[in-house]
Amino acid sequence: MEWNEFAHWGKHIADWGADYHKNMRDLPVRAQTAPGDIAMQLPATPPDNAEAMETIMADFEAIVMPGMTHWQHPRFFAYFPANAAPASMLAEMLVTTMAAQCMLWQTSPAATEVEGVMIDWLRQALGLADGFTGVIQDSASSATLSAVLTMRERATGYTGNRDGISDKGHLRVYCSDQVHSSIDRACWVSGIGQANLIKIPTQGSRHAMDVQALKTAIAADRAAGHTPAGIIAVTGGTGVGACDTLGPLLDVAKAEDLYTHLDAAWAGSAMICPEFQQDFWADVDGFDSIVFNPHKWLGAQFDCSVQFLRDATPQLNTLKIEPEYLKTSGESVTNYSEWTIPLGRRFRALKIWFLLRSYGLEGLRTRIRNHVKWAHELCEMLRGLDGFEIVTEPILSLFSFRCPGSDADQQKLVDALNDDGRIYVTQGMFGDRKVIRFQVGQFDTTRDDVMMAYTVIKEIWEQGI
């Protein structure tokens, strides 16, 4: 492809993208294809000769698009959103076009310095104390793994990387039974192991970790000769939005000298609203590590996860490695690749810069407040449906419910709703029962989109499953 052709097709794809988003409400939210449908349309061998871009784009439309689930659809109520505001997309186009590998300050000074400022803009927006620094990771999974590795190294006197951990005894990490599976995986990958991730029961309307049970577990582990290493708390858990009460957990961590990490991957974005800071964010400044995903609810295109650090030194002591070819001569600069597991780094900060400037914090706050209000409104409407049960009350914009019937009936309703195509929801488990999760958070959703969910759920249920 020549650059003139690139310019032509770049304009074409930008126009295609605008039309796609403007007309997305006409598409089924979830892909309506069966396993193997897409693969069977692709040649079994790669082409020997070049093909025209017209042919490639035609095949994209005919083969790929029917197999795509539309995450930017305004009636995407499944999982959590992976929002991509238009301004963020434009920034990503620029990043892709420059194609810089921003692993060191010297490999693109602007990428490093914009990242530092964006971290501080977000720190201010979320009401975190002065002194917090941070780094942009690809996902919360990577940020959590970084924090768990730091817990491991701190608990072993920073000897685990050097010596291995086979003779370090049982290092214990504590969390609630409502954490995301990425916490489990971080313990697998770090060598701590699933058996040493101690899940504490939850209690109360926000499904918070039982602090007394945590204390009991730590005391029992110390008595057994194990080594407590850290506590992982959650604000806005994936299952039902569980939120730990942060202050009492920090008191335990301080008394036991444990490293702390807070997973606020979804709900952290809502903390740009001062009223939610008061309700969900009290004492957050005591955590050593905090992660939230601007690519979920805030509008930054995936992937973009921010890890804040009260003191970066423990994580740098865990992850920094500096062979000669990566040294920066003569300057005291930040190299963010020393803060993360991957060496290679994309210029993720640019989309945050474009996003915050294009919408302003107040514009983003309005969206989030609307999502929370509409979720509560829908919850009350579903509560009024004959036989329906609200299992977990709304936490921010997430709640769960059940239709009349067995666990199998819940799954039948989920499948019927998703096969219908007008909305997309997912199932979950809570209290050993299957529930239907519902969250509002897609960037361009409207009240009408959310209210349509009620119409669809009622209609599909009354048709019989």
Stockholm file with secondary structure:
# STOCKHOLM 1.0

chainA/1-465         MEWNEFAHWGKHIADWGADYHKNMRDLPVRAQTAPGDIAMQLPATPPDNAEAMETIMADFEAIVMPGMTHWQHPRFFAYFPANAAPASMLAEMLVTTMAAQCMLWQTSPAATEVEGVMIDWLRQALGLADGFTGVIQDSASSATLSAVLTMRERATGYTGNRDGISDKGHLRVYCSDQVHSSIDRACWVSGIGQANLIKIPTQGSRHAMDVQALKTAIAADRAAGHTPAGIIAVTGGTGVGACDTLGPLLDVAKAEDLYTHLDAAWAGSAMICPEFQQDFWADVDGFDSIVFNPHKWLGAQFDCSVQFLRDATPQLNTLKIEPEYLKTSGESVTNYSEWTIPLGRRFRALKIWFLLRSYGLEGLRTRIRNHVKWAHELCEMLRGLDGFEIVTEPILSLFSFRCPGSDADQQKLVDALNDDGRIYVTQGMFGDRKVIRFQVGQFDTTRDDVMMAYTVIKEIWEQGI
#=GR chainA/1-465 SS CCHHHHHHHHHHHHHHHHHHHHTGGGSCSSCCCCTTTTGGGSCSSCCSSCCCHHHHHHHIIIIIGGGCCCTTCTTBCSSCCCCCCHHHHHHHHHHHHHTCCCSSTTTCHHHHHHHHHHHHHHHHHTTCCTTCEEEEESCHHHHHHHHHHHHHHHHTTSCHHHHCSTTSCCEEEEEETTCCHHHHHHHHHTTSCGGGEEEECEETTTTEECHHHHHHHHHHHHHTTCEEEEEEEEBSCTTTCCBCCHHHHHHHHHHHTCEEEEECTTGGGGGGSHHHHHHHCTTGGGCSEEEECIIIIICCCSSCEEEEESCSHHHHHHHCCCCGGGCCCSCCCCCGGGSSSCSCCCCTHHHHHHHHHHHHHHHHHHHHHHHHHHHHHHHHHHHTSTTCEEEEEEETTEEEEECSSCHHHHHHHHHHHHHHCSCBCEEEEETTEEEEEEECCCTTCCHHHHHHHHHHHHHHHHHCC
#=GC SS_cons         CCHHHHHHHHHHHHHHHHHHHHTGGGSCSSCCCCTTTTGGGSCSSCCSSCCCHHHHHHHIIIIIGGGCCCTTCTTBCSSCCCCCCHHHHHHHHHHHHHTCCCSSTTTCHHHHHHHHHHHHHHHHHTTCCTTCEEEEESCHHHHHHHHHHHHHHHHTTSCHHHHCSTTSCCEEEEEETTCCHHHHHHHHHTTSCGGGEEEECEETTTTEECHHHHHHHHHHHHHTTCEEEEEEEEBSCTTTCCBCCHHHHHHHHHHHTCEEEEECTTGGGGGGSHHHHHHHCTTGGGCSEEEECIIIIICCCSSCEEEEESCSHHHHHHHCCCCGGGCCCSCCCCCGGGSSSCSCCCCTHHHHHHHHHHHHHHHHHHHHHHHHHHHHHHHHHHHTSTTCEEEEEEETTEEEEECSSCHHHHHHHHHHHHHHCSCBCEEEEETTEEEEEEECCCTTCCHHHHHHHHHHHHHHHHHCC
//
